[in-house]
Amino acid sequence: MQSLTQLPSRFALATLPALLLCASLPVAAQNTNTTQASKLPEVQVVGATEQTYATKISSTATKTDTLLRDTPQAITVLTKELMKDQAMQSMADAIRYVPGVVTAQGEGNRDTAVFRGNSSTGDFFVDGMRDDVQYYRDFYNIESVEALKGSNAMIFGRGGSGGIINRVTKQAQWLPVREASITLGSWSNRRATFDLGQALDQNMAFRVTGMMENSDSYRSGVNLKRSGINPTFAIRAGQNTNIVLGYEHFKDDRTADRGVPSYQAKALNVDSSVFFGNAALSPTWSRVDAFTALIDHDLGNGYTLRNRTRYADYDKFYQNIFSGAVNNTATSVALSAYSNATQRQNFFNQTDLTFDIQSGNIKHKILAGLELGQQTTDNLRNTGYFPTVGANATSITVPLNHPFTDNVVFRPSATDANNHGVAKTVGIYVQDQIEFSAQWQAILGVRRDSFGIDFSNNRTGEKIENTDTPISPRAGLIYKPMTEMSLYASYSLAFAPRAGDQLSSLTASNKAFDPEKFKNFELGAKWDVLRDLSLSAAVYQLDRSNVAIADPTDSTKTILVDGQRTKGLELAVSGKINAAWSVMGGYAYQDAKITRTQSATVKAGATLAQVPSHSASLWNRYDLNSQWGLAAGVVYRGAIYPSTDNTVELPGFTRVDTALYFAWDKHIQLQLNVENLADKKYYASANSNNNITPGSPRAVRLGIHFKY
């Protein structure tokens, strides 16, 4: 019998030709029974002028379809129209338009987001299910990207200390979809996507999305190759039951690029193309095979049962040679190297029961749920050694005008990771969305998790077991002075287990400590000022506690302290000002500080890494007529410190992007995007004081979109 990990690629190859054949057939030809065809749902075609950057409803924050203005927490939704208009190709592209969230470098091998001062590589979800392995995600199969800011363990369980990002996928529906696009751009940017779907009969529909890309970079020697395919099937299994099945095969091969070092408290002033280390010996690749199943069943009398399952098999590897410190005379630089391999199998199952209760004039929408999960992880790390320096030398010094080496071998050190871990989650939660009157609403919820991990160190034979049972409450109060406006106050709590967001940090010494806690207090306002234009504002305070530090009075002991605090303001606008003018933008002020000295380099009063005091973005699209449209965007990010030691500072920058749109006819649209129009030199992100990524020089992308 085949193993599950052997099925995905064969399934994709076997399924794709059949799907493409079905897509080429007229819907009417597949429905020979006229009576059955007449029962298909009515399809409404949305014209280009009706598309918008605003959305009214989301289920990310509550697990129920809830108006954004009735959600007492800051949330930003990036629609497919915005992603298409900006030609977004990465998570970093999306984060630029999310107030309060900043992208970090992620050592050049993974998505990393900094949510209100808290860096995370694991707080990523797809359709509300955990997608936490460290890799670069793509948007080819994505309907929208939703960023929920503030602690949120009541909905998502562990992690989510400062927020999460949830991708909502494109799924099969009973309406035809036939779209494709080709993108060509600077540095041999070559990308193609397709999206095909339609009803097969009144009880079944399919949709398949796919992508292929082969692109170079403004960074010397850096290349990206990736591809993906995601078929989904929707089934009406009776009058009261709907089923959606999906499978994704995705692979990503690229160069692990950790940027440039610093010198004299600034990023080293070199050309943005210079690669430190060896690009050819710095590969990173990811393989993702994921199966999903969603079952919705209407029990009657207002009761709905939903079950969602996701099994995902991840294979991730990266190897990198990267820069360290530059010497005092700026003539040489240190290089180091290592490799890391991770295999993980995630299995999660969520069951939610929702129903309405009315007690007098008070209405309740109740959610009761159970989440079960198991994550099996194997991790292996090897250190890079430089034999020309010495048998056990882990660093080599090379000339700064030629920061390159190929004399490296990779083998395990005495402390390199060789781990196996099994994490099991059982989460029970209940939520009540209460409507007291037309003016007053509330959300109350609580979750209890049992998060257990069995951790084995294959190198030493040490075995560690630990179980945390945190309780995560959430409360929000909403006042609506008018139907289109809400004012809210909220409190939420999240926890981070000692195993860390990648389940690899558990030790015999830290397992006894309680999980770290993150408390978020927030006040906000949301206003649908026009039918398709929304404004929002939020002020918040996010506190991190249970931070483990060495006892200042006894260095042999460890104590837990309140470690950091972030206070901030977020403003956002999205939607249409009029029929021709669409906007998306936001502003964030963040005061993120260490509140207790934690080490010699992490001192009280220091600013958290990767957090600008001020950041802003604003994108405008204006349609001149039915054929021509143009757009302009401005992205501003204030100065940041790459590290909490605050010894290196990256200057702030303002970047201007533009776009031009031309509808050749109703089937073909041309799109020209120009990033960094002024060709400004800036630093896009960082991971540490000596891992700093230069921003892209002016880049041009030409896209051709087909729709039939």
C-alpha positions in Angstrom: 0.0 0.0 0.0 1.3 3.5 -0.9 2.2 5.8 1.9 0.4 9.1 2.1 3.6 11.0 1.3 3.9 9.1 -2.0 0.4 10.0 -3.2 0.4 13.8 -3.8 2.7 14.2 -6.9 1.1 11.2 -8.6 -2.4 12.5 -7.8 -1.6 15.9 -9.3 -0.2 14.4 -12.5 -3.2 12.1 -12.9 -5.8 14.7 -12.0 -4.6 17.8 -14.0 -5.3 16.5 -17.5 -8.9 15.6 -16.6 -9.5 18.9 -14.9 -8.2 20.8 -17.9 -10.3 18.8 -20.2 -13.4 19.5 -18.1 -12.5 23.2 -18.1 -12.6 23.3 -21.9 -16.1 21.9 -22.1 -19.1 24.2 -22.1 -21.1 24.0 -18.9 -24.3 23.2 -20.8 -22.7 20.3 -22.6 -22.0 18.6 -19.2 -25.6 19.1 -18.1 -27.7 17.2 -20.6 -30.6 17.2 -18.2 -32.3 20.5 -18.6 -34.2 20.2 -15.4 -31.0 19.6 -13.4 -29.3 22.5 -15.2 -32.1 24.9 -14.2 -31.4 24.1 -10.5 -27.9 25.5 -10.6 -27.6 28.7 -8.5 -27.9 32.0 -10.2 -24.6 33.5 -11.2 -24.0 37.3 -10.9 -21.1 38.7 -12.9 -19.2 41.4 -11.1 -17.8 44.1 -13.4 -14.4 45.6 -12.9 -15.9 48.9 -11.7 -17.7 47.0 -8.9 -14.5 45.4 -7.6 -13.0 46.9 -4.4 -10.2 46.8 -2.0 -12.6 46.6 0.9 -14.4 43.6 2.3 -17.3 43.6 4.8 -17.2 40.2 6.4 -14.5 37.9 7.8 -14.5 34.7 9.9 -10.8 34.8 10.8 -11.2 36.6 14.2 -14.4 34.8 15.4 -14.7 31.5 13.3 -18.2 32.8 12.3 -19.1 35.2 9.5 -18.9 38.5 11.2 -18.9 42.1 10.0 -15.5 43.6 10.3 -17.1 46.6 12.1 -18.5 44.1 14.7 -15.2 42.5 15.3 -13.5 44.1 18.4 -9.9 43.7 17.3 -7.8 45.3 14.6 -7.8 43.2 11.4 -6.6 44.0 7.9 -7.9 42.2 4.8 -6.0 42.3 1.5 -8.4 41.4 -1.3 -7.5 39.6 -4.5 -8.1 42.8 -6.4 -5.4 44.6 -4.4 -3.0 41.7 -4.7 -3.5 41.6 -8.5 -3.2 45.4 -8.9 0.1 45.5 -7.1 1.4 42.2 -8.7 2.1 40.9 -5.2 4.4 37.8 -5.3 5.5 37.4 -1.7 4.3 37.8 1.9 6.7 40.8 2.3 4.7 42.5 -0.5 1.5 42.0 1.5 2.8 43.0 4.9 3.8 46.5 3.6 0.0 47.3 3.6 -0.7 45.9 7.1 -0.4 48.6 9.8 1.4 47.3 12.9 3.2 44.5 11.1 6.7 44.6 9.7 8.5 42.0 7.6 11.9 40.7 8.8 14.6 39.0 6.7 14.1 35.5 8.1 17.7 34.6 7.3 16.8 34.5 3.6 14.9 31.2 3.8 11.5 31.9 5.3 8.6 34.3 5.9 9.1 36.2 9.1 6.6 38.8 10.4 7.0 41.1 13.4 3.5 41.6 15.0 3.5 44.6 17.3 7.1 44.0 18.3 6.9 40.2 18.4 8.8 38.3 15.7 7.4 35.0 14.5 8.1 32.4 11.9 5.2 30.2 12.9 2.0 32.4 13.2 0.8 31.6 9.7 -2.5 29.9 8.9 -4.4 28.8 5.8 -8.2 28.7 6.0 -7.8 28.9 9.7 -5.5 25.9 10.0 -2.0 26.0 11.2 0.7 26.3 8.5 3.8 26.9 10.7 6.8 25.4 8.9 9.5 28.0 8.0 9.2 28.6 4.2 8.2 31.2 1.7 4.5 31.1 0.8 2.9 32.0 -2.5 -0.4 33.7 -3.4 -1.3 31.8 -6.6 -4.2 30.0 -4.9 -5.2 32.8 -2.5 -8.5 34.7 -2.4 -7.5 37.1 0.4 -4.8 37.6 3.1 -6.1 38.5 6.5 -3.9 39.8 9.3 -5.4 39.8 12.8 -3.4 42.0 15.2 -3.1 41.4 19.0 -3.1 38.2 21.1 -5.6 35.6 19.9 -5.1 32.2 21.5 -8.8 31.8 22.0 -9.2 31.2 18.3 -5.8 29.9 17.2 -4.3 28.3 20.3 -0.6 28.5 21.0 1.5 31.3 19.5 -0.2 34.4 18.0 1.5 36.5 20.6 1.2 39.7 18.6 -1.0 38.6 15.7 -1.4 36.0 12.9 -1.7 36.0 9.1 -4.4 33.8 7.6 -4.5 33.0 3.9 -8.0 32.3 2.5 -7.7 29.9 -0.5 -9.6 29.9 -3.7 -12.1 27.0 -3.7 -14.5 25.3 -6.1 -17.8 27.0 -6.6 -20.8 26.6 -9.0 -19.7 29.4 -11.4 -17.2 29.3 -14.2 -13.6 30.5 -13.8 -11.2 30.7 -16.7 -8.2 32.9 -16.0 -4.5 32.9 -16.7 -1.6 35.4 -16.5 1.9 35.7 -17.6 4.4 38.1 -15.9 7.8 39.2 -17.3 10.0 41.7 -15.5 13.4 42.9 -14.4 16.2 40.4 -13.7 14.4 37.7 -15.7 11.3 37.7 -13.6 9.2 35.0 -15.4 5.9 33.8 -13.9 2.7 32.2 -15.1 -0.5 31.3 -13.3 -3.9 29.8 -14.1 -7.2 29.5 -12.4 -9.8 27.1 -14.0 -13.2 26.0 -12.5 -16.8 25.3 -13.2 -19.8 23.1 -12.2 -19.7 19.5 -13.3 -23.4 19.1 -12.5 -25.7 20.4 -9.9 -24.0 18.5 -7.1 -20.3 18.8 -8.0 -17.9 21.5 -9.0 -14.2 21.7 -9.4 -11.5 24.4 -9.5 -7.7 24.1 -10.0 -5.1 26.8 -9.6 -1.5 26.6 -10.6 1.7 28.5 -10.9 5.2 28.3 -12.2 8.1 30.8 -11.8 11.7 31.0 -12.7 13.3 34.3 -11.8 16.7 35.8 -11.1 17.4 38.8 -8.7 19.1 42.1 -8.4 21.3 40.2 -5.9 24.2 38.5 -7.6 23.8 34.8 -8.0 20.3 34.6 -6.5 17.7 32.6 -8.3 14.1 31.5 -7.6 12.3 28.5 -9.0 8.8 27.5 -7.7 5.7 25.8 -8.8 2.4 24.8 -7.3 -0.9 23.2 -8.2 -4.1 23.2 -6.0 -7.2 21.3 -7.2 -10.4 21.5 -5.1 -13.8 19.8 -5.4 -17.0 20.9 -4.0 -19.8 18.3 -3.4 -23.4 18.8 -2.4 -23.9 15.6 -0.3 -27.7 16.0 0.2 -29.8 19.1 0.9 -28.0 20.0 4.2 -24.4 18.9 3.7 -21.6 20.5 1.7 -18.1 19.0 1.3 -15.0 20.7 -0.1 -11.9 18.6 -0.8 -8.5 20.0 -1.7 -4.9 19.0 -2.3 -1.9 21.2 -2.8 1.6 20.3 -4.1 4.0 23.2 -3.8 7.7 23.4 -4.2 10.1 26.4 -3.8 13.8 26.4 -4.7 15.9 29.5 -4.2 19.1 31.0 -2.9 19.3 31.6 0.9 20.4 35.3 0.9 21.3 36.8 4.2 22.3 40.2 2.8 25.2 42.4 3.9 26.9 43.2 7.2 27.2 46.4 9.1 30.1 48.7 9.7 30.4 51.6 12.2 26.8 51.2 13.4 25.4 51.4 9.8 24.7 48.9 7.0 27.9 48.5 5.0 27.9 50.8 2.0 28.2 48.4 -1.0 26.3 47.9 -4.2 23.0 46.3 -3.6 24.0 43.3 -5.8 27.0 42.2 -3.7 26.5 38.7 -2.2 28.5 37.8 0.9 29.5 34.2 1.2 28.7 31.9 -1.8 25.4 31.9 -3.5 26.0 28.6 -5.3 26.6 26.9 -1.9 23.6 28.6 -0.2 20.5 26.6 -1.5 17.2 26.5 0.2 14.2 24.4 -0.8 10.7 23.6 0.5 8.2 20.9 -0.5 4.6 21.0 0.8 2.0 18.4 0.1 -1.3 19.2 1.9 -4.7 17.6 1.8 -7.8 19.4 3.2 -11.4 18.4 3.8 -14.2 20.7 4.9 -17.7 19.3 5.8 -20.5 21.7 6.6 -23.8 20.3 7.8 -27.0 22.1 8.6 -28.6 20.3 11.6 -31.7 22.4 11.4 -33.3 24.9 13.9 -30.3 27.2 13.5 -27.6 24.6 14.4 -24.6 24.2 12.1 -21.8 21.7 12.4 -18.5 22.3 10.6 -15.5 19.9 10.5 -12.2 20.9 8.9 -9.2 18.6 8.5 -5.7 19.4 7.2 -2.9 17.0 6.8 0.4 18.6 5.5 3.7 17.0 4.8 6.6 19.5 4.8 10.2 19.0 3.7 12.4 22.0 4.3 16.2 22.4 3.8 18.5 25.4 3.8 22.3 25.8 3.7 24.0 29.2 3.8 27.4 30.9 3.9 26.9 34.3 5.4 28.7 37.4 6.7 29.7 38.2 10.2 31.5 41.3 11.5 33.6 43.6 9.3 37.1 44.4 10.8 37.9 47.8 12.2 39.7 49.0 9.0 37.0 47.7 6.6 39.4 45.5 4.8 38.0 42.1 5.7 34.9 40.3 6.8 34.2 37.1 8.7 32.1 34.3 7.1 30.4 31.4 8.8 28.1 28.6 7.5 25.6 26.0 8.5 22.8 23.8 7.1 19.5 22.9 8.6 16.9 20.2 7.5 13.3 19.9 8.9 10.7 17.3 8.1 7.3 17.8 9.7 3.9 16.2 9.4 1.0 18.3 10.6 -2.4 16.8 11.3 -5.2 19.1 12.6 -8.9 18.5 12.9 -11.3 21.2 14.0 -15.0 20.7 14.8 -17.3 23.7 15.4 -20.9 23.8 16.4 -22.7 27.1 16.0 -26.2 28.0 17.0 -28.4 31.0 17.9 -30.3 31.6 21.1 -32.6 34.5 21.9 -33.4 35.3 25.5 -36.0 38.1 25.6 -34.5 40.9 23.5 -30.9 39.5 23.8 -29.5 37.5 21.0 -26.6 35.0 21.3 -24.5 33.4 18.6 -22.8 30.5 20.3 -19.6 28.8 19.1 -18.4 25.6 20.7 -15.4 23.9 19.3 -12.7 21.2 19.6 -9.3 21.2 18.0 -7.1 18.1 17.8 -3.6 18.2 16.4 -0.4 16.3 16.1 2.9 17.5 14.7 5.8 15.2 14.2 9.1 17.0 13.6 12.6 15.9 12.7 15.4 18.4 12.7 19.0 18.1 11.7 21.7 20.8 11.7 25.3 20.7 10.4 28.0 23.3 11.0 30.2 24.7 8.2 33.9 24.2 8.8 36.8 25.9 7.0 39.7 23.4 6.7 42.2 26.0 5.3 41.9 27.9 8.6 41.9 24.8 10.9 40.3 21.4 11.3 37.6 22.8 13.6 37.5 26.4 12.4 33.9 27.6 12.1 34.8 31.0 10.6 37.0 32.3 7.9 38.2 35.9 7.2 38.1 37.0 3.6 38.9 40.3 1.8 36.0 42.8 1.9 36.4 43.5 -1.8 35.9 39.8 -2.6 33.7 38.4 0.2 33.6 34.8 -1.2 34.7 31.3 -0.2 34.0 27.8 -1.5 36.3 26.0 0.9 33.8 24.7 3.4 32.6 21.3 4.6 29.4 20.6 6.5 29.3 18.1 9.4 27.7 17.9 12.8 29.3 19.7 15.8 29.1 18.5 19.3 26.0 20.7 19.9 24.2 20.7 16.6 20.6 19.7 16.7 19.5 16.2 15.8 16.0 16.1 17.2 12.7 14.2 17.0 9.6 15.6 18.5 5.9 14.9 18.7 3.6 17.7 19.8 -0.1 16.9 20.6 -2.8 19.5 21.0 -6.2 19.3 22.4 -8.1 22.6 22.5 -11.6 23.2 23.7 -13.2 26.6 23.3 -16.5 28.4 23.6 -17.5 31.8 22.4 -20.7 33.9 22.8 -21.4 36.8 20.4 -24.1 38.8 22.3 -26.4 41.4 20.8 -28.0 43.3 23.7 -29.6 45.9 21.4 -29.0 47.7 18.1 -26.3 49.8 19.9 -24.6 47.3 22.2 -22.8 44.0 21.5 -20.2 41.9 23.2 -17.9 38.9 22.5 -16.9 36.6 25.3 -14.8 33.5 24.8 -12.4 31.2 26.6 -10.2 28.3 25.5 -8.4 25.6 27.3 -5.5 23.8 25.7 -3.5 20.7 26.5 -0.3 21.1 24.6 2.1 18.2 25.2 5.5 17.5 23.6 7.7 14.5 23.6 11.2 15.7 22.6 14.1 13.4 21.9 17.7 14.5 21.3 19.1 11.9 19.0 22.6 13.1 19.5 22.7 12.6 23.3 19.8 10.2 23.8 18.1 12.7 26.2 14.3 12.6 26.2 12.1 15.4 27.5 8.3 15.4 28.1 6.2 18.4 29.0 2.6 19.4 29.0 1.1 22.9 29.3 -2.6 23.5 30.0 -3.1 27.2 29.6 -6.4 29.0 29.6 -6.9 31.8 27.1 -9.8 34.2 27.7 -11.0 36.9 25.3 -13.6 39.7 25.9 -14.8 42.6 23.7 -17.5 45.2 24.1 -18.9 47.1 21.1 -21.0 50.3 21.0 -22.6 51.4 17.8 -23.7 55.0 17.8 -25.0 54.4 14.3 -25.4 51.3 12.1 -22.2 52.0 10.1 -19.9 52.8 13.0 -18.6 50.9 16.0 -16.5 51.7 19.0 -14.9 48.9 20.9 -12.8 47.8 23.8 -11.1 44.4 24.0 -8.8 42.2 26.0 -7.1 39.0 24.8 -4.4 36.6 25.9 -2.0 34.4 24.1 0.7 31.9 25.3 3.9 30.6 23.8 5.2 27.3 25.1 8.8 26.8 25.9 9.2 24.6 22.9 9.0 27.8 20.8 7.1 28.5 17.6 9.2 25.8 15.8 8.9 23.2 18.6 12.6 22.9 18.9 13.5 25.0 22.0 12.5 22.7 24.8 15.2 21.8 27.3 15.5 20.0 30.6 16.0 23.3 32.4 13.2 25.4 30.8 10.5 22.8 30.7 9.5 23.6 34.3 8.7 27.2 33.5 5.2 28.4 32.7 4.6 29.5 29.0 5.3 33.1 28.1 2.1 35.2 28.2 1.0 38.1 25.9 -1.8 40.4 27.1 -3.4 42.7 24.6 -5.6 45.7 25.6 -7.2 47.6 22.8 -9.6 50.4 22.1 -10.8 51.1 18.6 -13.3 52.5 16.1 -14.5 51.2 12.7 -16.6 53.2 10.3 -18.1 52.2 6.9 -18.1 55.8 5.8 -19.4 54.9 2.3 -20.9 51.8 1.0 -17.5 50.6 -0.2 -15.1 52.6 1.9 -14.0 51.7 5.4 -12.0 53.5 8.0 -10.5 52.1 11.3 -8.4 53.2 14.2 -7.0 51.3 17.2 -4.8 52.1 20.2 -3.3 49.2 22.1 -0.9 48.0 24.8 0.7 44.5 24.4 2.6 43.1 27.4 4.9 40.1 27.4 5.5 38.3 30.6 7.1 35.1 32.0 10.3 35.9 30.1 13.1 33.7 31.5 16.3 35.5 32.4 19.3 34.8 34.6 18.7 35.9 38.2 20.8 39.1 38.7 21.6 38.0 42.3 22.5 34.4 41.5 23.6 33.6 37.9 23.0 29.9 38.5 19.3 30.4 38.7 16.7 31.5 36.2 13.7 33.7 37.0 10.6 34.8 35.1 10.0 38.6 34.6 7.7 41.0 32.7 10.0 41.5 29.7 8.6 43.9 27.1 5.8 46.3 26.3 4.5 47.7 23.0 2.1 50.6 22.9 0.8 51.8 19.6 -1.7 53.4 17.3 -3.0 52.0 14.0 -5.0 53.8 11.3 -6.4 52.1 8.1 -8.5 53.0 5.1 -9.7 50.6 2.3 -12.2 50.6 -0.5 -13.6 53.1 -3.0 -13.8 56.8 -2.7 -15.9 56.8 -5.8 -16.6 54.5 -8.8 -13.2 55.2 -10.3 -10.9 55.7 -7.3 -9.8 52.8 -5.1 -7.5 53.2 -2.1 -5.7 51.0 0.5 -3.5 52.4 3.2 -2.5 52.7 6.8 -0.3 54.2 9.4 1.2 52.8 12.6 3.0 54.3 15.5 4.8 51.8 17.7 6.6 52.3 21.0 8.2 48.9 21.7 10.5 48.6 24.6 12.4 46.1 26.8 11.0 46.7 30.3 13.5 44.6 32.3 17.2 44.0 31.7 17.6 40.4 30.4 21.3 40.1 29.5 24.4 42.2 28.9 23.0 43.1 25.4 19.3 43.2 26.1 18.8 46.1 28.5 15.8 47.8 30.0 14.7 50.8 27.8 16.1 49.3 24.6 13.8 49.4 21.5 12.7 46.0 20.2 14.4 44.8 17.0 12.7 45.4 13.6 10.1 47.8 15.0 9.9 51.3 13.4 8.3 54.1 15.5 6.4 55.2 12.4 5.4 53.4 9.2 2.8 54.2 6.6 1.6 53.1 3.2 -1.0 54.4 0.7 -2.0 52.8 -2.6 -4.3 54.6 -5.1 -5.9 53.3 -8.3 -7.8 55.5 -10.6 -9.7 54.3 -13.6 -9.7 56.9 -16.3 -12.3 55.1 -18.4 -13.4 51.5 -19.1 -10.0 50.8 -20.8 -7.3 52.8 -18.9 -6.3 52.9 -15.3 -3.3 54.1 -13.4 -2.1 53.7 -9.8 0.5 55.1 -7.4 1.6 53.9 -4.0 3.9 55.3 -1.3 5.5 53.1 1.3 7.3 54.7 4.3 9.2 53.0 7.1 11.0 54.8 9.8 14.4 53.8 11.2 14.8 50.4 12.8 17.4 48.6 14.9 18.2 45.1 13.4 19.0 43.9 16.9 17.7 44.6 20.4 21.2 45.6 21.4 20.5 48.8 19.4 24.1 49.3 18.3 23.2 49.4 14.5 20.5 51.5 13.0 19.0 51.3 9.5 17.7 54.6 8.2 14.1 55.2 7.3 13.0 55.4 3.7 10.1 56.4 1.4 9.5 54.3 -1.7 7.2 55.1 -4.6 5.5 52.5 -6.8 3.3 52.9 -9.8 1.2 50.9 -12.2 -0.6 51.3 -15.5 -3.6 49.2 -16.6 -5.0 48.7 -20.1 -8.0 46.5 -21.0 -7.5 45.4 -24.5 -11.0 43.9 -24.6 -13.2 42.1 -22.1 -10.8 39.1 -22.2 -7.3 40.5 -22.2 -5.8 43.1 -19.8 -2.2 44.4 -19.8 -0.6 45.6 -16.6 2.7 47.4 -16.0 4.0 47.7 -12.4 7.1 49.8 -11.5 8.6 49.2 -8.0 10.8 51.9 -6.5 10.2 54.4 -9.3 12.8 56.8 -8.0 15.5 54.0 -7.8 16.1 54.9 -4.2 18.7 53.0 -2.2 17.3 51.6 1.0 17.3 48.6 3.3 14.2 46.4 3.1 14.7 44.1 6.1 17.1 42.6 8.5 17.7 39.5 10.7 20.6 40.8 12.8 23.3 43.4 12.8 25.2 41.6 10.0 22.2 40.2 8.1 20.7 43.2 6.3 18.9 43.0 3.0 19.3 45.9 0.5 16.0 46.9 -1.1 15.4 46.3 -4.8 16.5 49.0 -7.3 13.9 50.1 -9.8 12.1 47.0 -11.0 9.5 46.7 -13.8 6.9 43.9 -14.3 4.7 43.5 -17.3 1.7 41.3 -16.8 -0.8 39.9 -19.4 -4.1 38.6 -17.9 -6.6 36.5 -19.8 -10.1 35.9 -18.7 -12.8 34.0 -20.5 
